Amino acid sequence: IPNTVPPPARFGGGELSFTVPEGGSLIARLTGALGNISEAFKRPAPLAAGATGDFTFLLKDESLASRIGREIGNAAADFQRDPKGFVVEAIKGEGVNKRRQRWILNAAAMAVIAYSLIFFVAPTLMILWFGNQRAVAKEEEAPLEKLTALAETPKIEVKLDKAPKSKLGGSKPQPKQASGGGGGGRQQPTPPSKGVPPQMALTPQIIMPNPEPPKIKAPTLVVASTVYGDPKAIPPQKGPIGDPLGVPAPPSSGPGKGAGIGTGEGTGVGRGGGGGVGAGQGGNVGGGNMGLGGGGSGIEEMGKNGVGRPTILYKEKAKYTEEARQNKVQGTVALSVVFTADGRITSIRVVRGLPDGLTEKAIEAAQRIRFQPATKNGAPVSVRGQLEFSFNLY
């Protein structure tokens, strides 16, 4: 058989050709094929008629912001045309990306929750908070829960033993004489200078009596000196501060001790001891141990003759007892009390009480009240008023 290579067979009129492989080993044929491929890459590609060889990008040279704006505009137009179809297509996508669908559904759920918090939960919490603040502010601003004048309190029957009539007539007890005194000094060699004592007050002394003028040139807060005692015992007097029994001389606090004026020891004026005036002890005036004196009760009536009302500074809520809580006792305890000029709650009378220890709890809460005393003509006075403590389980 002659060793001849048949001509290549061609099918399809030159459009598609099939050539019978040439003879030879596989390696030789592979080497030849690689060589043909290499030659094909080395040959320049045919150019179309009129081609210039320049490169032209199919994408427009457009900024990212411009493209995003254009895409948003297209999406808005699609949504206006078919809102339902737009949402369905956005969620479904191509129908095969399940992760994308889950992300979109989760984002929609979070958006609904966020809108609920913003438009419903947050306003509700704000309304509750403002309501609570108004209630607290109203309770703090009120000086008392129920503070009424003595004339408004229910009448309380009090039986008094009749005192024997004196020769002067009448059964009213005689007025009690005021007593007490004070003294002081700053251990100066000269005797105390003559002058008038400061105004008496039943409040703690802040500035002690001193005949010398203050050394501060321009004080921002001027506080007057006082002595301790009944404001009615010594009326206010004008003149330089000093000892009424002193000597006319330059200002001097005297040889006494305790920062007052005189020859005694204390924060008052005179030769006694304490914060009062004159020979005596403890405060006030009149000699002997301190006693406020006076013949009546010394209790003024609120709202009349220039008498003001006390101002509450601190007040606790009465606590429930376990027995009252178990028995579900509710109601109001009314107490008639005296707000003294020195800041104490005294003479407590029960106008209306409750069982299971609630009345006692109301009295304890009343005794812990701190207040600024009522005043008359600028001086603290004692007044009687009524306190009410409410007990509610709900």
Residue pairs with C-beta under 8 A, 6 or more apart in sequence:
5 22
5 23
6 20
8 17
8 19
8 20
9 18
9 19
9 20
10 17
10 18
10 19
11 17
11 18
21 29
22 29
22 32
47 53
62 70
75 86
78 86
79 86
90 104
91 101
91 104
91 105
92 101
93 100
93 101
143 309
143 310
143 311
143 312
144 312
144 315
144 385
144 387
145 387
145 388
145 389
145 390
146 334
146 386
146 387
146 388
147 309
147 310
147 385
147 386
147 387
148 385
148 386
149 301
149 302
149 303
149 304
149 385
150 301
150 302
150 336
150 383
150 384
150 385
150 386
151 301
152 386
153 336
153 351
153 384
153 386
154 351
156 336
156 349
156 351
162 171
163 171
163 173
164 171
165 171
172 295
173 295
174 295
175 293
175 294
175 295
175 296
176 291
176 293
176 294
176 295
177 286
177 291
177 293
178 230
178 233
178 284
178 285
178 286
178 291
178 292
178 293
178 294
179 280
179 284
179 286
179 287
179 288
179 289
179 290
179 291
179 293
180 229
180 274
180 276
180 280
180 281
180 282
180 283
180 284
180 285
180 286
180 287
180 288
180 289
180 290
180 291
181 268
181 270
181 272
181 273
181 274
181 276
181 277
181 278
181 279
181 280
181 281
181 282
181 283
181 284
181 285
181 286
181 287
181 288
181 290
182 227
182 228
182 229
182 260
182 264
182 266
182 267
182 268
182 269
182 270
182 272
182 273
182 274
182 275
182 276
182 277
182 278
182 280
182 282
182 283
182 284
182 285
183 256
183 258
183 260
183 262
183 263
183 264
183 265
183 266
183 268
183 269
183 270
183 271
183 272
183 273
183 274
184 208
184 209
184 253
184 254
184 256
184 257
184 258
184 259
184 260
184 261
184 262
184 264
184 265
184 266
184 267
184 268
184 269
184 270
185 192
185 253
185 254
185 255
185 256
185 257
185 258
185 260
185 261
185 262
185 263
185 264
185 265
186 210
186 253
186 254
186 256
186 257
186 259
187 255
187 256
187 257
188 252
188 253
188 254
188 255
189 255
190 249
190 250
190 252
190 254
191 246
191 247
191 249
191 252
191 254
191 255
191 263
192 211
192 242
192 243
192 245
192 246
192 247
192 252
192 253
192 254
192 256
192 261
192 262
192 263
193 211
193 240
193 242
193 243
193 246
193 247
193 248
193 249
193 250
193 251
193 252
193 254
194 242
194 243
194 244
194 245
194 246
194 247
194 248
194 249
195 211
195 239
195 240
195 241
195 242
195 243
195 244
195 246
195 261
196 237
196 238
196 239
196 240
196 241
196 242
196 244
197 209
197 227
197 234
197 237
197 241
197 243
197 244
197 268
197 269
197 277
198 209
198 224
198 225
198 226
198 227
198 241
198 269
199 224
199 226
199 227
199 231
199 234
199 236
199 379
200 226
200 227
200 228
200 229
200 230
200 231
200 233
200 234
200 276
200 277
200 284
200 285
201 226
201 227
201 228
201 229
201 231
201 379
201 380
202 228
202 229
202 230
202 231
202 341
202 342
202 373
202 380
203 226
203 342
203 343
203 373
203 380
204 228
205 225
205 226
205 227
205 228
205 267
205 275
206 223
206 226
207 223
207 224
207 225
207 226
208 225
208 259
208 260
208 267
209 225
209 227
209 241
209 260
209 261
209 267
209 268
209 269
210 225
210 241
210 253
210 259
210 261
211 240
211 241
211 242
211 251
211 252
211 253
211 261
212 251
212 253
213 251
225 241
227 267
227 268
227 269
227 275
227 276
227 277
227 283
228 267
228 268
228 274
228 275
228 276
228 283
228 284
229 275
229 276
229 277
229 283
229 284
229 285
229 290
229 292
230 284
230 292
230 293
230 294
231 341
231 379
231 380
232 294
232 379
233 284
233 285
233 286
233 292
233 293
234 277
234 285
240 251
241 261
242 251
242 261
242 269
243 254
243 261
243 262
243 269
243 270
244 269
244 277
244 278
245 270
245 271
246 252
246 254
246 261
246 262
253 259
253 260
253 261
253 262
254 261
254 262
254 263
255 263
256 262
256 263
256 264
256 265
256 266
256 271
257 264
257 265
258 264
258 265
258 266
258 267
259 267
260 266
260 267
260 268
260 269
260 275
261 268
261 269
261 270
262 268
262 269
262 270
262 271
262 272
263 270
263 271
264 270
264 271
264 272
264 273
265 273
266 272
266 273
266 274
266 275
266 276
267 274
267 275
268 274
268 275
268 276
268 277
268 283
269 276
269 277
269 278
270 276
270 277
270 278
270 279
270 280
271 278
271 279
272 278
272 279
272 280
272 281
272 287
273 280
273 281
273 282
274 280
274 281
274 282
274 283
274 290
275 282
275 283
276 282
276 283
276 284
276 285
276 290
277 284
277 285
278 285
278 286
278 287
279 287
280 286
280 287
280 288
280 289
280 290
281 288
281 289
281 290
282 289
282 290
283 290
284 290
284 291
284 292
284 293
286 293
292 298
298 382
299 338
299 382
299 383
299 384
300 307
300 374
300 376
300 381
300 382
300 383
301 307
301 383
301 384
302 308
302 309
302 374
302 383
302 384
302 385
303 309
305 376
306 376
306 377
307 374
307 375
307 376
307 381
307 383
308 374
308 375
308 376
309 374
309 383
309 385
310 339
310 371
310 372
310 373
310 374
310 383
310 385
311 371
311 372
312 369
312 370
312 371
313 370
313 371
313 372
314 368
314 369
314 370
315 365
315 368
315 369
315 370
316 365
316 368
316 369
317 365
317 389
318 333
318 358
318 361
318 362
318 364
318 365
318 389
318 391
319 361
319 365
320 358
320 361
320 391
320 393
321 356
321 357
321 358
321 361
323 356
323 357
324 354
324 355
324 356
324 357
324 358
324 391
325 393
327 355
327 356
328 393
329 354
329 355
329 356
329 358
329 391
330 391
330 392
330 393
331 354
331 358
331 390
331 391
332 352
332 354
332 388
332 389
332 390
332 391
333 350
333 352
333 353
333 354
333 358
333 359
333 362
333 388
333 389
333 391
334 350
334 351
334 352
334 386
334 387
334 388
335 348
335 349
335 350
335 351
335 362
335 363
335 366
335 386
335 387
335 388
335 389
336 347
336 348
336 349
336 350
336 351
336 384
336 385
336 386
337 345
337 346
337 347
337 348
337 349
337 366
337 384
337 385
337 386
337 387
338 345
338 346
338 347
338 382
338 383
338 384
339 345
339 371
339 373
339 374
339 382
339 383
339 384
339 385
340 346
340 373
340 382
341 373
341 374
341 380
341 381
341 382
342 373
342 380
343 370
343 371
343 372
343 373
345 366
345 367
345 369
347 384
348 363
348 366
348 367
350 359
350 363
351 386
353 359
353 362
354 362
354 391
358 391
361 389
362 387
362 389
365 389
366 387
366 389
369 387
373 380
373 381
373 382
374 380
374 381
374 382
374 383
375 381
